[in-house]
Amino acid sequence: MLREQQIELILFTGMELVEPVKLTDEDAESILDEFLHYSETDHTNPTHYKSNSMEVWEMMLRIWGKEKFIAFCEMNAFKYRMRAGLKQDQPIERDLDKAKWYEAKVKEISL
């Protein structure tokens, strides 16, 4: 069981263990629960983005208008594609998904 717990800890933190870490079953379960919750989280459009009566992107569109909002989305998509794969302990897909979200928003707003 200890080896499985170490593997789970490595997967969660992205770090290799220099020395074995002895975890209680309760600690291992807590870490695994946190990992599973984190891996299931929508990192592109998490729930805290939706805490107001409208999302921030909708406010930006109303405040700055269509042209500036589209430019903002295009620049963010570019930024995420340029940085994809460079963040430690984060899968490249996360940044690519964010870039795709901005690119889809440009298409949606451009209609």
Buried (B, 14 or more C-beta within 10 A) or exposed (E): EEEEBBEBBEEBEEEEEEEEEEBEEEEBEEBBEEBEEEEEEEBBEEEEEEEEEEEEBEEBBEEEEEEEBBEBBBEBBEBBBEEBEEEEEEEEEBBBBBBBBBBEBBEEBEE
